[in-house]
Amino acid sequence: MEIQTKLKMEDLPLKKSIGKVVVLLSGGIDSTTLVYYMRDRGYKVYPISFYYGQKHKKELDFADLTCQKLNLSFKAFNINILRELAPSALTRKDIEVPKGIYNEETMKITVVPNRNMVFLALATAYAIGLGIREVAYAAHSGDHAIYADCRPAFIEAMRKTIELCDDSKVSLSTPFTLLDKSEIIKIGFNLGVDYSLTWSCYEGKELACGKCGTCRERLEAFEKLGKIDPIKYEG
């Protein structure tokens, strides 16, 4: 990898398109499913990823693997400055990643302030440069509790801002906003998503810890569906 400087599936938008879309791809379950989802709807997908100083930068290796599998061009840009501007347990070695579930107060230290606004702004610039008029990202209902930049109010404000930032009037698509992770995974199974090529854990170790908020949410989502998570965990 080179780093460069509650609804059912049938309720989701079914619009077929021969257009192009820039998709924010982290390498996790939600954004990987979104790549498959947009492809299934006829879009030519241009994934974009960011290294922002995250401890779990190996997620970008998994994003790259998905792009290789789908024969997509992988773009990962270095915006490591966020580590200094927006301290978080995800970016600072001196801040330990908390264990627990997302709705616990301790999980708030995993917030990287304004991260998604930065990501969306850069993805929009990338789209405009390519002559693409749509950007998509995989915000979902499970993120709403602690991540303000995944909530409907933020999304609607960004949708308008992105539309107004350039005469090309780029649109923002967030088809998973009302879904939880188990519903997203269910969609992914229908689309043939290879979840062994995804990474969620906030720890950048060889194996997923199984204890941090994102690991627990992931495991619970697979369990809810009666499915086995294909990645390996410590212990």
N, C-alpha and C positions, 0 to 999 in steps of 0.2 A: 504494500500500500504506500503510495506516495502522497504526502500531505503538501498541498500547494498553499503559496503564500497568497327509554328502552324501546328500541326499534328492532325489527327483523331485517334480514338482508334485503328482502323484497320491498321493504319500505324506504330503502336508500335510493338516492338519485340513480336512475337507470339510463340517463342520456348517453347515447353513443356519440362518439366524436372521432374525427380524424385529425384533431388538433394536437398540440404539444403542451406539456405541463412540466414545470419545475417542481420536484417533490423534495421536501426536507427529509433526509434519510439519516437517522442516527445509528442504525444497526440493530435497534430494538424491535420488539414485536409489533408495535403499533405502526411505526413508519414503514417497516418492511411490508406489512400487510397492505398499507396504503399504496406502495409501489405496484404490487400485484393488482390491487383494486383498480387503479387508474389505467393500467395496461389492459385489463379485462374490458374496460369501457371504451377502448379504442384509441387511447392517447399514446403518443410517443413520449416516453418519460425521460426526463433529464434529472437524475438524482443529484443532490448537493449535500455535502456533509461538512462539519466544522470541527477542527481541533481547537478547543477553547481552554486547554490546560486541565481537562478532566483526568482524574486518576484512572478512570476506566476507558482510556483511549483505545483499548483493544476492541471496543464496540465498532470503531471505524474499520478494523480488519474484517469484521463480520459484514458490515455494509458493503465492503469491497467484494467479499465472497458472493453476496447476493447479486451484485451487479455483474460479476463474472458469469454466474449461473444463468442470468437473464440476458446476457450479452448487451449490457448497458454501459455507457461510459461513466466511470466513477470519478467524481470531483470532490476532493476534500481540501478545504482551505484553512490555513493557520490564522486563527484570531486569538492567540494565546494571551493577548493583552487583557482579556476578560478575567484572567486569573488574578490580576492586580487590581482591576477596576471593581470587580464584583466578587468579593471573597465568599466562599461557600465550602461546605464539607466535601463537595465534589471536586474542588480544585486546590485546596490547601492541605498540605501534608500535616500541618499542625492542628487541623480540625478533624476529629475522628468521625467517620460515617456512622450515624446512629443505627441501632437495630430496632426493629419494631414495624408497626403498620403505618400507613400514610396519614391516617387521621389523628395521629399522636402529635403533640406539640413539639416533641424533639425532632420530628422530621423536617421542620421548617428550616433547619440549618443546611438542608440539601438544596434550598432554593439558590439559584444563580441569578441575582437580580437583573431583570430586564433581558434575560437571555433570548427569549423567543422574539422579542421585538427586534433585537439585533439580527438574529437569524433570518427573520422574515424580510427585513430591510435589505440584507445582502442577497437573499434569494430573489427578491424583486428586481434588484439591480442586474443580477445575472440573467433573469428572464427578459428584461427589457433589452439587454445587450444582444440576446439571441433572437430577438423578435418574437418572443413567446408571451402570450397574454394571460397565462394562468399560473398560479402558484398554489401548491397544496401542502398542508401539514396535518399531522395526525393527533391533534388535541382530542381528548376524550373525557368522559364524565368522571373517571377515577382520579384525574389530576386536579379537579376543581377545588378540592379541600384546601390545599396548600399552595398551589401554583396559580397565582393571579393571571399570568399570561397564557393560561389555557381555558379561562372562563369565557362564557358566551359574551359578556359585555366587552371584554378585551378583543375578542375575535371580531365582533361587529365594528368596533372602532378601527381596528387594523384593516378590515375589509374596505371601509370607506377611505382610509388614509392611502392604502395601496392603489385604490382606483384613482385618487386625485393626484398622486405623486408624479404622474407622467401622462402626456397626452395619449399614450397608447392604451390607457385605461386597463391595467392589469387587474384581473379578478383573483380573489382568494377563495379556495375551496377547502372546507373542513368537514368532510362527510361523516366523521366519527364522533362529532361533538357530544351527542346524546347517548353514546354507547359506552358500556363498561368493557374491561379487557377481555372477559370471557366471550362477549358478543363479537368483539373484533377477531378473536382467535377462531371462533366458529365460522366467520366469513372467510378467514384465511384458509381453513381446511377445505372449504368449498372451492377456493381458488387454487389449491395446490401449493400453498406457501410452505417452504422448507424451514421450519422453525429451529432446526439444528444449526442453521446459519444465522442465528440471532443471538444477541448478548444483551442482558438487562442489568446485571449486578453492578452496583456502584463501586465495588472493590475491583481493582485491576489485577486480580490474581489469576493463577492458572485455571482454577475452577470457581464457579459461582459460589458465594458464601451461603446462600439459602436463608439468611437472617435479616438482611437489610430490607427496607420497605419495598423496593422494587422487586427483589427476589420473592418476597412473601406474596406480593400481589400477583406475580406471574404464576407461582406454584398454585395459589388458590384458584386462579382462573382456569388452569388446566384441570384441576381437580373438580371444579364445578361442572365441567363438560365431560367428566369421566375419561379424560385423556391423560397420557403420560408425557411430561415435558421431556423432549429429546436431548437436552443438554445435561452435562454432569455437574453435580454439586459436591462440595466438601462434605465428608462424612457419609 
